[in-house]
Amino acid sequence: MKFDDFDIKEYIDLKATEYDYRLHNEFLRDIIDKFVDLNKELQNALETVTYMSITDPLTKIYNRAKFTEELTKFQEKKQDIYIIMLDIDHFKRVNDTYGHDSGDYVLKKLCELVNVSIKDDWIFARWGGEEFIIIAQGDEEEIISEAEIIRKRIMNFTFDKVGKITSSFGIASSKGIEEYEKVIKKADLALYDSKENGRNRITYNK
């Protein structure tokens, strides 16, 4: 190629265009990377918010709202269930004697004891204060037997500073009941009977 035929301006424009494209592509890659990172942050934030919305902040088990949601699912499918309610006996005495930090520790440790006792498909939640609730499936004998295992495990455990504690249970079945909220009321009445009859026992409200 002769020097006269060589267009300097065209050559410079071509190189400038290539440089612009390269910058443009780098800019796009940078934007895409930032969107990917932002999407991950948003996903993590969503998972955190979801977890917090269904979890009791102290014990890390399901909260009452999540329990109610799961109960509705069982009712919609018309699945037979048992409701197990349990309450720590004389829990106020624990807080008054050893302080609320020890009370919180008891609540958390009790949940650990229950979690290792129940089946994976059972729903375990904090109902309020020192009261907990379980959706269980199985036959009557099995449910009562499992509740007895939990009761004894709590009774036999030595809690730091606090020592021994006991718990009372109420159980009810959904058989013959269309509104599952009524099963909770039956279990609550059974729990009340356990409290009235000496505590540290299980009452089944048939």
Backbone as JSON Lines, residues from 0, in Angstrom:
{"i":0,"aa":"M","n":[0.86,-1.19,0.0],"ca":[0.0,0.0,0.0],"c":[0.89,1.23,0.0]}
{"i":1,"aa":"K","n":[0.57,2.15,-0.87],"ca":[1.32,3.4,-0.93],"c":[0.88,4.3,0.22]}
{"i":2,"aa":"F","n":[1.85,5.1,0.63],"ca":[1.58,6.01,1.74],"c":[0.44,6.97,1.38]}
{"i":3,"aa":"D","n":[0.37,7.35,0.06],"ca":[-0.68,8.29,-0.35],"c":[-2.07,7.66,-0.19]}
{"i":4,"aa":"D","n":[-2.1,6.32,-0.37],"ca":[-3.4,5.65,-0.27],"c":[-3.84,5.44,1.2]}
{"i":5,"aa":"F","n":[-2.9,5.63,2.09],"ca":[-3.17,5.36,3.51],"c":[-3.87,6.57,4.13]}
{"i":6,"aa":"D","n":[-5.12,6.37,4.57],"ca":[-5.92,7.45,5.14],"c":[-5.71,7.47,6.66]}
{"i":7,"aa":"I","n":[-4.92,8.39,7.13],"ca":[-4.59,8.5,8.56],"c":[-5.85,8.72,9.38]}
{"i":8,"aa":"K","n":[-6.73,9.59,8.94],"ca":[-7.94,9.91,9.68],"c":[-8.83,8.68,9.82]}
{"i":9,"aa":"E","n":[-8.96,7.92,8.72],"ca":[-9.8,6.73,8.75],"c":[-9.23,5.7,9.73]}
{"i":10,"aa":"Y","n":[-7.92,5.6,9.72],"ca":[-7.24,4.66,10.62],"c":[-7.48,5.05,12.08]}
{"i":11,"aa":"I","n":[-7.35,6.32,12.36],"ca":[-7.55,6.81,13.74],"c":[-9.0,6.61,14.16]}
{"i":12,"aa":"D","n":[-9.93,6.91,13.23],"ca":[-11.35,6.71,13.55],"c":[-11.65,5.25,13.84]}
{"i":13,"aa":"L","n":[-11.04,4.34,13.06],"ca":[-11.25,2.92,13.25],"c":[-10.76,2.47,14.62]}
{"i":14,"aa":"K","n":[-9.56,2.91,14.98],"ca":[-9.0,2.55,16.28],"c":[-9.83,3.14,17.41]}
{"i":15,"aa":"A","n":[-10.31,4.33,17.21],"ca":[-11.14,4.97,18.23],"c":[-12.44,4.2,18.43]}
{"i":16,"aa":"T","n":[-13.0,3.73,17.31],"ca":[-14.23,2.95,17.38],"c":[-14.01,1.64,18.12]}
{"i":17,"aa":"E","n":[-12.88,0.97,17.82],"ca":[-12.55,-0.26,18.51],"c":[-12.39,-0.03,20.01]}
{"i":18,"aa":"Y","n":[-11.75,1.08,20.34],"ca":[-11.53,1.44,21.74],"c":[-12.87,1.72,22.44]}
{"i":19,"aa":"D","n":[-13.76,2.43,21.71],"ca":[-15.08,2.72,22.27],"c":[-15.87,1.44,22.53]}
{"i":20,"aa":"Y","n":[-15.81,0.51,21.58],"ca":[-16.51,-0.76,21.75],"c":[-15.96,-1.52,22.96]}
{"i":21,"aa":"R","n":[-14.64,-1.49,23.1],"ca":[-14.03,-2.19,24.22],"c":[-14.47,-1.59,25.55]}
{"i":22,"aa":"L","n":[-14.48,-0.27,25.61],"ca":[-14.93,0.41,26.81],"c":[-16.4,0.12,27.09]}
{"i":23,"aa":"H","n":[-17.17,0.13,26.0],"ca":[-18.6,-0.13,26.12],"c":[-18.86,-1.53,26.67]}
{"i":24,"aa":"N","n":[-18.13,-2.53,26.16],"ca":[-18.29,-3.9,26.62],"c":[-17.86,-4.06,28.07]}
{"i":25,"aa":"E","n":[-16.76,-3.41,28.43],"ca":[-16.29,-3.47,29.82],"c":[-17.32,-2.83,30.75]}
{"i":26,"aa":"F","n":[-17.91,-1.74,30.27],"ca":[-18.94,-1.06,31.07],"c":[-20.15,-1.97,31.27]}
{"i":27,"aa":"L","n":[-20.58,-2.64,30.2],"ca":[-21.72,-3.55,30.29],"c":[-21.43,-4.72,31.23]}
{"i":28,"aa":"R","n":[-20.2,-5.27,31.11],"ca":[-19.84,-6.38,31.99],"c":[-19.85,-5.94,33.45]}
{"i":29,"aa":"D","n":[-19.37,-4.73,33.69],"ca":[-19.35,-4.2,35.05],"c":[-20.78,-4.02,35.59]}
{"i":30,"aa":"I","n":[-21.67,-3.52,34.72],"ca":[-23.07,-3.34,35.11],"c":[-23.71,-4.68,35.42]}
{"i":31,"aa":"I","n":[-23.46,-5.68,34.55],"ca":[-24.03,-7.02,34.76],"c":[-23.54,-7.62,36.07]}
{"i":32,"aa":"D","n":[-22.23,-7.48,36.33],"ca":[-21.67,-8.0,37.58],"c":[-22.32,-7.35,38.79]}
{"i":33,"aa":"K","n":[-22.54,-6.03,38.68],"ca":[-23.17,-5.31,39.8],"c":[-24.62,-5.78,40.01]}
{"i":34,"aa":"F","n":[-25.33,-6.04,38.9],"ca":[-26.71,-6.54,39.01],"c":[-26.74,-7.94,39.63]}
{"i":35,"aa":"V","n":[-25.77,-8.77,39.26],"ca":[-25.69,-10.12,39.83],"c":[-25.45,-10.04,41.33]}
{"i":36,"aa":"D","n":[-24.52,-9.16,41.73],"ca":[-24.24,-9.0,43.16],"c":[-25.45,-8.44,43.89]}
{"i":37,"aa":"L","n":[-26.11,-7.48,43.27],"ca":[-27.3,-6.88,43.89],"c":[-28.41,-7.91,44.03]}
{"i":38,"aa":"N","n":[-28.56,-8.75,43.0],"ca":[-29.59,-9.79,43.04],"c":[-29.33,-10.77,44.19]}
{"i":39,"aa":"K","n":[-28.05,-11.12,44.4],"ca":[-27.69,-12.01,45.49],"c":[-28.0,-11.36,46.84]}
{"i":40,"aa":"E","n":[-27.7,-10.06,46.95],"ca":[-27.98,-9.34,48.19],"c":[-29.49,-9.29,48.45]}
{"i":41,"aa":"L","n":[-30.26,-9.03,47.4],"ca":[-31.71,-8.98,47.55],"c":[-32.27,-10.35,47.93]}
{"i":42,"aa":"Q","n":[-31.72,-11.4,47.31],"ca":[-32.18,-12.75,47.62],"c":[-31.88,-13.1,49.07]}
{"i":43,"aa":"N","n":[-30.67,-12.73,49.52],"ca":[-30.31,-12.99,50.92],"c":[-31.2,-12.2,51.87]}
{"i":44,"aa":"A","n":[-31.49,-10.95,51.49],"ca":[-32.35,-10.11,52.33],"c":[-33.76,-10.68,52.4]}
{"i":45,"aa":"L","n":[-34.25,-11.19,51.26],"ca":[-35.59,-11.78,51.21],"c":[-35.65,-13.03,52.09]}
{"i":46,"aa":"E","n":[-34.61,-13.86,52.02],"ca":[-34.57,-15.07,52.84],"c":[-34.53,-14.71,54.32]}
{"i":47,"aa":"T","n":[-33.78,-13.66,54.66],"ca":[-33.7,-13.22,56.05],"c":[-35.05,-12.73,56.55]}
{"i":48,"aa":"V","n":[-35.71,-11.9,55.74],"ca":[-37.01,-11.36,56.12],"c":[-38.04,-12.49,56.26]}
{"i":49,"aa":"T","n":[-38.01,-13.44,55.33],"ca":[-38.93,-14.58,55.39],"c":[-38.69,-15.39,56.65]}
{"i":50,"aa":"Y","n":[-37.42,-15.65,56.94],"ca":[-37.07,-16.41,58.15],"c":[-37.56,-15.7,59.39]}
{"i":51,"aa":"M","n":[-37.34,-14.39,59.47],"ca":[-37.76,-13.63,60.63],"c":[-39.27,-13.58,60.79]}
{"i":52,"aa":"S","n":[-39.99,-13.62,59.67],"ca":[-41.45,-13.52,59.72],"c":[-42.11,-14.79,60.23]}
{"i":53,"aa":"I","n":[-41.41,-15.92,60.19],"ca":[-42.01,-17.19,60.6],"c":[-41.34,-17.79,61.83]}
{"i":54,"aa":"T","n":[-40.34,-17.11,62.38],"ca":[-39.53,-17.68,63.44],"c":[-39.63,-16.87,64.73]}
{"i":55,"aa":"D","n":[-39.75,-17.59,65.84],"ca":[-39.7,-16.93,67.14],"c":[-38.26,-16.47,67.39]}
{"i":56,"aa":"P","n":[-38.04,-15.19,67.67],"ca":[-36.68,-14.66,67.75],"c":[-35.84,-15.25,68.88]}
{"i":57,"aa":"L","n":[-36.47,-15.71,69.96],"ca":[-35.7,-16.25,71.08],"c":[-35.36,-17.72,70.89]}
{"i":58,"aa":"T","n":[-36.36,-18.53,70.63],"ca":[-36.16,-19.98,70.6],"c":[-35.76,-20.52,69.23]}
{"i":59,"aa":"K","n":[-35.95,-19.7,68.18],"ca":[-35.63,-20.08,66.8],"c":[-36.51,-21.19,66.24]}
{"i":60,"aa":"I","n":[-37.64,-21.45,66.88],"ca":[-38.61,-22.37,66.29],"c":[-39.71,-21.53,65.63]}
{"i":61,"aa":"Y","n":[-40.69,-22.2,65.01],"ca":[-41.77,-21.46,64.36],"c":[-42.52,-20.58,65.36]}
{"i":62,"aa":"N","n":[-43.02,-19.44,64.86],"ca":[-43.85,-18.58,65.7],"c":[-45.33,-18.93,65.5]}
{"i":63,"aa":"R","n":[-46.18,-18.21,66.2],"ca":[-47.61,-18.51,66.18],"c":[-48.21,-18.3,64.79]}
{"i":64,"aa":"A","n":[-47.75,-17.27,64.08],"ca":[-48.27,-16.99,62.74],"c":[-47.97,-18.14,61.78]}
{"i":65,"aa":"K","n":[-46.75,-18.65,61.83],"ca":[-46.37,-19.76,60.96],"c":[-47.14,-21.01,61.33]}
{"i":66,"aa":"F","n":[-47.33,-21.24,62.63],"ca":[-48.1,-22.41,63.06],"c":[-49.52,-22.35,62.5]}
{"i":67,"aa":"T","n":[-50.15,-21.18,62.59],"ca":[-51.52,-21.01,62.09],"c":[-51.58,-21.26,60.58]}
{"i":68,"aa":"E","n":[-50.56,-20.81,59.88],"ca":[-50.48,-21.04,58.44],"c":[-50.4,-22.53,58.12]}
{"i":69,"aa":"E","n":[-49.57,-23.26,58.87],"ca":[-49.43,-24.7,58.65],"c":[-50.71,-25.44,59.04]}
{"i":70,"aa":"L","n":[-51.36,-24.99,60.11],"ca":[-52.61,-25.61,60.53],"c":[-53.67,-25.49,59.43]}
{"i":71,"aa":"T","n":[-53.71,-24.33,58.78],"ca":[-54.66,-24.11,57.69],"c":[-54.42,-25.09,56.54]}
{"i":72,"aa":"K","n":[-53.16,-25.38,56.25],"ca":[-52.82,-26.32,55.18],"c":[-53.36,-27.72,55.5]}
{"i":73,"aa":"F","n":[-53.21,-28.14,56.74],"ca":[-53.71,-29.46,57.14],"c":[-55.24,-29.5,57.03]}
{"i":74,"aa":"Q","n":[-55.88,-28.4,57.41],"ca":[-57.33,-28.36,57.35],"c":[-57.83,-28.39,55.91]}
{"i":75,"aa":"E","n":[-57.16,-27.65,55.04],"ca":[-57.56,-27.63,53.63],"c":[-57.46,-29.02,53.0]}
{"i":76,"aa":"K","n":[-56.48,-29.8,53.44],"ca":[-56.3,-31.15,52.92],"c":[-57.13,-32.18,53.69]}
{"i":77,"aa":"K","n":[-57.79,-31.7,54.76],"ca":[-58.61,-32.57,55.61],"c":[-57.8,-33.74,56.16]}
{"i":78,"aa":"Q","n":[-56.58,-33.45,56.58],"ca":[-55.71,-34.47,57.15],"c":[-55.95,-34.58,58.65]}
{"i":79,"aa":"D","n":[-56.02,-35.8,59.15],"ca":[-56.18,-36.01,60.58],"c":[-54.91,-35.62,61.31]}
{"i":80,"aa":"I","n":[-55.06,-34.85,62.35],"ca":[-53.9,-34.4,63.13],"c":[-54.22,-34.48,64.62]}
{"i":81,"aa":"Y","n":[-53.17,-34.4,65.4],"ca":[-53.29,-34.22,66.84],"c":[-52.6,-32.9,67.2]}
{"i":82,"aa":"I","n":[-53.17,-32.2,68.13],"ca":[-52.54,-31.01,68.67],"c":[-52.0,-31.35,70.06]}
{"i":83,"aa":"I","n":[-50.73,-31.1,70.25],"ca":[-50.09,-31.27,71.56],"c":[-49.7,-29.89,72.08]}
{"i":84,"aa":"M","n":[-50.23,-29.53,73.22],"ca":[-49.84,-28.27,73.86],"c":[-49.05,-28.61,75.12]}
{"i":85,"aa":"L","n":[-47.96,-27.88,75.34],"ca":[-47.17,-28.09,76.55],"c":[-46.78,-26.76,77.17]}
{"i":86,"aa":"D","n":[-46.71,-26.77,78.46],"ca":[-46.47,-25.55,79.22],"c":[-45.48,-25.86,80.34]}
{"i":87,"aa":"I","n":[-44.51,-24.98,80.55],"ca":[-43.54,-25.19,81.63],"c":[-44.21,-24.9,82.97]}
{"i":88,"aa":"D","n":[-44.08,-25.85,83.88],"ca":[-44.69,-25.68,85.19],"c":[-43.92,-24.65,86.03]}
{"i":89,"aa":"H","n":[-44.65,-23.75,86.67],"ca":[-44.07,-22.75,87.58],"c":[-42.94,-21.94,86.92]}
{"i":90,"aa":"F","n":[-43.16,-21.56,85.66],"ca":[-42.1,-20.83,84.96],"c":[-41.87,-19.45,85.56]}
{"i":91,"aa":"K","n":[-42.9,-18.83,86.07],"ca":[-42.74,-17.51,86.7],"c":[-41.75,-17.59,87.85]}
{"i":92,"aa":"R","n":[-41.77,-18.7,88.56],"ca":[-40.84,-18.9,89.67],"c":[-39.39,-18.92,89.17]}
{"i":93,"aa":"V","n":[-39.18,-19.47,87.99],"ca":[-37.83,-19.5,87.4],"c":[-37.34,-18.07,87.15]}
{"i":94,"aa":"N","n":[-38.2,-17.27,86.51],"ca":[-37.82,-15.88,86.24],"c":[-37.61,-15.09,87.52]}
{"i":95,"aa":"D","n":[-38.5,-15.27,88.49],"ca":[-38.41,-14.5,89.74],"c":[-37.19,-14.89,90.56]}
{"i":96,"aa":"T","n":[-36.83,-16.16,90.52],"ca":[-35.73,-16.66,91.35],"c":[-34.37,-16.5,90.69]}
{"i":97,"aa":"Y","n":[-34.29,-16.8,89.41],"ca":[-32.99,-16.86,88.74],"c":[-32.8,-15.74,87.71]}
{"i":98,"aa":"G","n":[-33.84,-14.97,87.42],"ca":[-33.72,-13.88,86.46],"c":[-34.19,-14.28,85.07]}
{"i":99,"aa":"H","n":[-34.47,-13.28,84.27],"ca":[-35.02,-13.53,82.93],"c":[-34.0,-14.15,81.98]}
{"i":100,"aa":"D","n":[-32.72,-13.91,82.2],"ca":[-31.71,-14.55,81.35],"c":[-31.77,-16.06,81.52]}
{"i":101,"aa":"S","n":[-31.91,-16.5,82.76],"ca":[-32.04,-17.94,83.02],"c":[-33.36,-18.46,82.46]}
{"i":102,"aa":"G","n":[-34.41,-17.63,82.56],"ca":[-35.69,-18.03,81.98],"c":[-35.6,-18.21,80.48]}
{"i":103,"aa":"D","n":[-34.9,-17.29,79.82],"ca":[-34.71,-17.41,78.37],"c":[-33.91,-18.66,78.02]}
{"i":104,"aa":"Y","n":[-32.89,-18.94,78.84],"ca":[-32.08,-20.13,78.61],"c":[-32.94,-21.4,78.72]}
{"i":105,"aa":"V","n":[-33.82,-21.44,79.71],"ca":[-34.71,-22.6,79.89],"c":[-35.59,-22.79,78.67]}
{"i":106,"aa":"L","n":[-36.16,-21.69,78.17],"ca":[-37.03,-21.78,77.0],"c":[-36.28,-22.32,75.79]}
{"i":107,"aa":"K","n":[-35.07,-21.83,75.58],"ca":[-34.28,-22.27,74.42],"c":[-33.85,-23.73,74.56]}
{"i":108,"aa":"K","n":[-33.4,-24.09,75.76],"ca":[-32.95,-25.47,75.97],"c":[-34.12,-26.45,75.87]}
{"i":109,"aa":"L","n":[-35.28,-26.06,76.4],"ca":[-36.45,-26.92,76.29],"c":[-36.79,-27.18,74.83]}
{"i":110,"aa":"C","n":[-36.7,-26.15,74.0],"ca":[-37.0,-26.32,72.57],"c":[-36.02,-27.3,71.93]}
{"i":111,"aa":"E","n":[-34.78,-27.26,72.35],"ca":[-33.8,-28.21,71.83],"c":[-34.18,-29.63,72.23]}
{"i":112,"aa":"L","n":[-34.62,-29.8,73.46],"ca":[-35.02,-31.13,73.94],"c":[-36.23,-31.65,73.16]}
{"i":113,"aa":"V","n":[-37.17,-30.76,72.89],"ca":[-38.36,-31.17,72.14],"c":[-38.0,-31.5,70.69]}
{"i":114,"aa":"N","n":[-37.16,-30.68,70.1],"ca":[-36.8,-30.87,68.69],"c":[-36.13,-32.21,68.43]}
{"i":115,"aa":"V","n":[-35.34,-32.69,69.38],"ca":[-34.67,-33.99,69.17],"c":[-35.62,-35.15,69.44]}
{"i":116,"aa":"S","n":[-36.79,-34.84,69.97],"ca":[-37.76,-35.88,70.32],"c":[-38.84,-36.08,69.26]}
{"i":117,"aa":"I","n":[-39.22,-35.01,68.57],"ca":[-40.35,-35.09,67.66],"c":[-39.91,-35.56,66.27]}
{"i":118,"aa":"K","n":[-40.87,-36.0,65.49],"ca":[-40.6,-36.42,64.12],"c":[-40.38,-35.21,63.22]}
{"i":119,"aa":"D","n":[-39.67,-35.44,62.12],"ca":[-39.29,-34.34,61.23],"c":[-40.49,-33.64,60.62]}
{"i":120,"aa":"D","n":[-41.6,-34.38,60.39],"ca":[-42.74,-33.76,59.72],"c":[-43.75,-33.15,60.71]}
{"i":121,"aa":"W","n":[-43.44,-33.17,62.0],"ca":[-44.29,-32.51,62.98],"c":[-43.98,-31.03,63.01]}
{"i":122,"aa":"I","n":[-44.96,-30.22,63.29],"ca":[-44.81,-28.76,63.33],"c":[-44.73,-28.32,64.79]}
{"i":123,"aa":"F","n":[-43.63,-27.71,65.15],"ca":[-43.38,-27.28,66.52],"c":[-43.24,-25.77,66.56]}
{"i":124,"aa":"A","n":[-44.01,-25.11,67.44],"ca":[-44.0,-23.65,67.47],"c":[-44.16,-23.14,68.9]}
{"i":125,"aa":"R","n":[-43.74,-21.9,69.08],"ca":[-43.98,-21.22,70.36],"c":[-45.35,-20.56,70.27]}
{"i":126,"aa":"W","n":[-46.24,-20.95,71.17],"ca":[-47.59,-20.43,71.16],"c":[-47.67,-19.08,71.88]}
{"i":127,"aa":"G","n":[-46.84,-18.92,72.9],"ca":[-46.81,-17.67,73.63],"c":[-46.21,-17.89,75.01]}
{"i":128,"aa":"G","n":[-45.33,-16.98,75.44],"ca":[-44.71,-17.12,76.76],"c":[-43.98,-18.44,76.9]}
{"i":129,"aa":"E","n":[-44.35,-19.24,77.9],"ca":[-43.73,-20.54,78.14],"c":[-44.59,-21.68,77.61]}
{"i":130,"aa":"E","n":[-45.49,-21.37,76.7],"ca":[-46.4,-22.36,76.15],"c":[-46.03,-22.67,74.7]}
{"i":131,"aa":"F","n":[-46.03,-23.97,74.38],"ca":[-45.63,-24.42,73.05],"c":[-46.7,-25.34,72.47]}
{"i":132,"aa":"I","n":[-46.66,-25.51,71.17],"ca":[-47.72,-26.28,70.5],"c":[-47.12,-27.09,69.35]}
{"i":133,"aa":"I","n":[-47.7,-28.26,69.13],"ca":[-47.19,-29.17,68.1],"c":[-48.36,-29.7,67.27]}
{"i":134,"aa":"I","n":[-48.18,-29.76,65.96],"ca":[-49.08,-30.51,65.08],"c":[-48.42,-31.86,64.85]}
{"i":135,"aa":"A","n":[-49.09,-32.92,65.27],"ca":[-48.52,-34.26,65.14],"c":[-49.45,-35.16,64.34]}
{"i":136,"aa":"Q","n":[-48.86,-36.13,63.66],"ca":[-49.63,-37.11,62.91],"c":[-49.2,-38.52,63.31]}
{"i":137,"aa":"G","n":[-50.17,-39.41,63.36],"ca":[-49.91,-40.78,63.77],"c":[-51.17,-41.34,64.42]}
{"i":138,"aa":"D","n":[-51.05,-42.49,65.08],"ca":[-52.21,-43.01,65.79],"c":[-52.18,-42.53,67.24]}
{"i":139,"aa":"E","n":[-53.3,-42.7,67.91],"ca":[-53.47,-42.17,69.27],"c":[-52.38,-42.66,70.22]}
{"i":140,"aa":"E","n":[-52.13,-43.94,70.2],"ca":[-51.13,-44.53,71.1],"c":[-49.74,-43.95,70.86]}
{"i":141,"aa":"E","n":[-49.4,-43.8,69.57],"ca":[-48.09,-43.26,69.21],"c":[-47.93,-41.82,69.67]}
{"i":142,"aa":"I","n":[-48.98,-41.01,69.48],"ca":[-48.9,-39.6,69.85],"c":[-48.71,-39.45,71.36]}
{"i":143,"aa":"I","n":[-49.49,-40.19,72.13],"ca":[-49.38,-40.11,73.59],"c":[-48.01,-40.6,74.05]}
{"i":144,"aa":"S","n":[-47.52,-41.65,73.4],"ca":[-46.2,-42.2,73.74],"c":[-45.1,-41.18,73.47]}
{"i":145,"aa":"E","n":[-45.17,-40.5,72.31],"ca":[-44.17,-39.49,71.96],"c":[-44.22,-38.31,72.94]}
{"i":146,"aa":"A","n":[-45.42,-37.9,73.33],"ca":[-45.57,-36.8,74.29],"c":[-44.96,-37.19,75.63]}
{"i":147,"aa":"E","n":[-45.13,-38.46,76.01],"ca":[-44.57,-38.94,77.27],"c":[-43.04,-38.94,77.23]}
{"i":148,"aa":"I","n":[-42.48,-39.27,76.09],"ca":[-41.03,-39.22,75.93],"c":[-40.53,-37.79,76.13]}
{"i":149,"aa":"I","n":[-41.22,-36.84,75.52],"ca":[-40.83,-35.43,75.66],"c":[-40.94,-35.0,77.12]}
{"i":150,"aa":"R","n":[-42.06,-35.35,77.76],"ca":[-42.27,-34.95,79.16],"c":[-41.14,-35.46,80.05]}
{"i":151,"aa":"K","n":[-40.78,-36.74,79.87],"ca":[-39.72,-37.33,80.7],"c":[-38.35,-36.73,80.37]}
{"i":152,"aa":"R","n":[-38.13,-36.44,79.11],"ca":[-36.84,-35.86,78.73],"c":[-36.66,-34.49,79.39]}
{"i":153,"aa":"I","n":[-37.72,-33.7,79.42],"ca":[-37.66,-32.39,80.09],"c":[-37.48,-32.58,81.59]}
{"i":154,"aa":"M","n":[-38.25,-33.48,82.18],"ca":[-38.22,-33.71,83.62],"c":[-36.85,-34.19,84.09]}
{"i":155,"aa":"N","n":[-36.18,-35.0,83.29],"ca":[-34.91,-35.6,83.69],"c":[-33.69,-34.74,83.37]}
{"i":156,"aa":"F","n":[-33.89,-33.66,82.64],"ca":[-32.77,-32.8,82.26],"c":[-32.46,-31.83,83.39]}
{"i":157,"aa":"T","n":[-31.17,-31.59,83.62],"ca":[-30.75,-30.62,84.63],"c":[-30.36,-29.32,83.92]}
{"i":158,"aa":"F","n":[-31.13,-28.29,84.14],"ca":[-30.88,-26.98,83.52],"c":[-29.85,-26.2,84.35]}
{"i":159,"aa":"D","n":[-28.91,-25.57,83.67],"ca":[-27.89,-24.78,84.36],"c":[-28.53,-23.77,85.3]}
{"i":160,"aa":"K","n":[-28.01,-23.69,86.51],"ca":[-28.47,-22.77,87.56],"c":[-29.87,-23.12,88.08]}
{"i":161,"aa":"V","n":[-30.77,-23.46,87.19],"ca":[-32.16,-23.67,87.55],"c":[-32.4,-25.06,88.13]}
{"i":162,"aa":"G","n":[-31.69,-26.05,87.61],"ca":[-31.89,-27.42,88.07],"c":[-33.0,-28.12,87.31]}
{"i":163,"aa":"K","n":[-33.87,-28.83,87.99],"ca":[-34.93,-29.59,87.37],"c":[-36.19,-28.74,87.18]}
{"i":164,"aa":"I","n":[-36.88,-28.95,86.06],"ca":[-38.2,-28.36,85.83],"c":[-39.11,-29.44,85.27]}
{"i":165,"aa":"T","n":[-40.4,-29.19,85.32],"ca":[-41.36,-30.12,84.73],"c":[-42.27,-29.36,83.78]}
{"i":166,"aa":"S","n":[-43.05,-30.12,83.03],"ca":[-43.98,-29.51,82.06],"c":[-45.27,-30.3,82.02]}
{"i":167,"aa":"S","n":[-46.34,-29.63,81.64],"ca":[-47.66,-30.24,81.55],"c":[-48.12,-30.25,80.1]}
{"i":168,"aa":"F","n":[-48.92,-31.28,79.76],"ca":[-49.32,-31.49,78.37],"c":[-50.83,-31.63,78.23]}
{"i":169,"aa":"G","n":[-51.35,-31.16,77.09],"ca":[-52.73,-31.4,76.71],"c":[-52.76,-31.85,75.26]}
{"i":170,"aa":"I","n":[-53.52,-32.89,74.97],"ca":[-53.57,-33.45,73.61],"c":[-55.02,-33.54,73.16]}
{"i":171,"aa":"A","n":[-55.25,-33.25,71.89],"ca":[-56.58,-33.39,71.29],"c":[-56.44,-33.83,69.84]}
{"i":172,"aa":"S","n":[-57.47,-34.54,69.35],"ca":[-57.48,-35.04,67.98],"c":[-58.45,-34.22,67.12]}
{"i":173,"aa":"S","n":[-58.17,-34.16,65.83],"ca":[-59.04,-33.44,64.9],"c":[-60.2,-34.3,64.39]}
{"i":174,"aa":"K","n":[-60.22,-35.58,64.76],"ca":[-61.25,-36.49,64.25],"c":[-62.64,-36.01,64.66]}
{"i":175,"aa":"G","n":[-63.5,-35.85,63.65],"ca":[-64.86,-35.4,63.9],"c":[-64.99,-33.89,64.06]}
{"i":176,"aa":"I","n":[-63.91,-33.16,63.84],"ca":[-63.93,-31.7,63.98],"c":[-63.6,-31.06,62.63]}
{"i":177,"aa":"E","n":[-64.43,-30.17,62.17],"ca":[-64.2,-29.53,60.87],"c":[-63.31,-28.3,60.99]}
{"i":178,"aa":"E","n":[-63.46,-27.55,62.05],"ca":[-62.65,-26.34,62.25],"c":[-61.5,-26.67,63.19]}
{"i":179,"aa":"Y","n":[-60.29,-26.66,62.64],"ca":[-59.13,-27.11,63.4],"c":[-58.77,-26.18,64.56]}
{"i":180,"aa":"E","n":[-59.26,-24.95,64.51],"ca":[-59.05,-24.05,65.65],"c":[-59.68,-24.64,66.91]}
{"i":181,"aa":"K","n":[-60.75,-25.41,66.73],"ca":[-61.43,-26.02,67.88],"c":[-60.57,-27.13,68.5]}
{"i":182,"aa":"V","n":[-59.71,-27.73,67.68],"ca":[-58.8,-28.75,68.21],"c":[-57.83,-28.12,69.2]}
{"i":183,"aa":"I","n":[-57.38,-26.91,68.87],"ca":[-56.48,-26.18,69.77],"c":[-57.18,-25.91,71.1]}
{"i":184,"aa":"K","n":[-58.44,-25.52,71.03],"ca":[-59.19,-25.24,72.26],"c":[-59.34,-26.51,73.1]}
{"i":185,"aa":"K","n":[-59.57,-27.66,72.44],"ca":[-59.68,-28.92,73.16],"c":[-58.35,-29.29,73.83]}
{"i":186,"aa":"A","n":[-57.25,-29.07,73.11],"ca":[-55.94,-29.36,73.68],"c":[-55.62,-28.41,74.84]}
{"i":187,"aa":"D","n":[-56.05,-27.17,74.7],"ca":[-55.83,-26.19,75.76],"c":[-56.6,-26.57,77.02]}
{"i":188,"aa":"L","n":[-57.82,-27.08,76.85],"ca":[-58.61,-27.53,78.01],"c":[-57.93,-28.74,78.66]}
{"i":189,"aa":"A","n":[-57.38,-29.61,77.84],"ca":[-56.67,-30.78,78.38],"c":[-55.43,-30.33,79.15]}
{"i":190,"aa":"L","n":[-54.73,-29.33,78.63],"ca":[-53.56,-28.78,79.33],"c":[-53.97,-28.19,80.67]}
{"i":191,"aa":"Y","n":[-55.08,-27.49,80.68],"ca":[-55.6,-26.9,81.92],"c":[-55.89,-28.0,82.95]}
{"i":192,"aa":"D","n":[-56.45,-29.1,82.49],"ca":[-56.73,-30.22,83.39],"c":[-55.43,-30.8,83.97]}
{"i":193,"aa":"S","n":[-54.4,-30.88,83.13],"ca":[-53.1,-31.37,83.62],"c":[-52.56,-30.46,84.72]}
{"i":194,"aa":"K","n":[-52.72,-29.16,84.52],"ca":[-52.26,-28.19,85.53],"c":[-53.06,-28.35,86.83]}
{"i":195,"aa":"E","n":[-54.36,-28.51,86.68],"ca":[-55.24,-28.59,87.85],"c":[-55.05,-29.9,88.63]}
{"i":196,"aa":"N","n":[-54.58,-30.92,87.95],"ca":[-54.46,-32.24,88.58],"c":[-53.03,-32.58,89.01]}
{"i":197,"aa":"G","n":[-52.23,-31.56,89.25],"ca":[-50.91,-31.79,89.83],"c":[-49.72,-31.49,88.95]}
{"i":198,"aa":"R","n":[-49.95,-31.12,87.69],"ca":[-48.86,-30.78,86.77],"c":[-47.97,-31.99,86.46]}
{"i":199,"aa":"N","n":[-47.02,-31.76,85.55],"ca":[-46.07,-32.8,85.13],"c":[-46.8,-34.06,84.7]}
{"i":200,"aa":"R","n":[-47.81,-33.87,83.87],"ca":[-48.6,-35.01,83.39],"c":[-49.19,-34.69,82.03]}
{"i":201,"aa":"I","n":[-49.75,-35.71,81.4],"ca":[-50.38,-35.59,80.08],"c":[-51.87,-35.87,80.22]}
{"i":202,"aa":"T","n":[-52.7,-35.02,79.63],"ca":[-54.13,-35.26,79.57],"c":[-54.57,-35.28,78.12]}
{"i":203,"aa":"Y","n":[-55.3,-36.33,77.74],"ca":[-55.81,-36.46,76.37],"c":[-57.3,-36.18,76.37]}
{"i":204,"aa":"N","n":[-57.7,-35.18,75.65],"ca":[-59.11,-34.79,75.55],"c":[-59.7,-35.44,74.31]}
{"i":205,"aa":"K","n":[-60.41,-36.55,74.48],"ca":[-60.96,-37.3,73.34],"c":[-62.18,-36.6,72.75]}
